Amino acid sequence: FGSYTFFTNKFCDGHKGRFGDWDVSGASNLSELNSLLKQIMIRRLKKDVLKDLPPKRRSRCIIPINKKDTKHISKLSKLLKEAHQAMNGS
């Protein structure tokens, strides 16, 4: 696939981001990438390969949080909301 820069330019819509960093969060030329990967990858579903496994079980675990951590989490949540609003121009 060549270098990181070549790959990200070609398949990740790589470009210089707003802050001068290299933004590789996009996607491009996906049909070509799919064709290349089909030659070297085999994709199987777990249900087709491991028939003996039981189905997934999901459960919730309640974790107690102390006052200090609650304040810290609230502060981080507020900062994330502000950053999201700033990025979306709201």
RASUL-V784336 format. One record per helix or strand. SS is the DSSP state (H for helix, E for strand). FROM is the first residue (numbers start at 1). LEN is the number of residues. If there is no record, write none. Layout:
ss:from:len
SS:FROM:LEN
SS:FROM:LEN
This chain:
ss:from:len
H:4:8
E:15:2
E:22:2
H:30:9
H:46:4
H:67:22
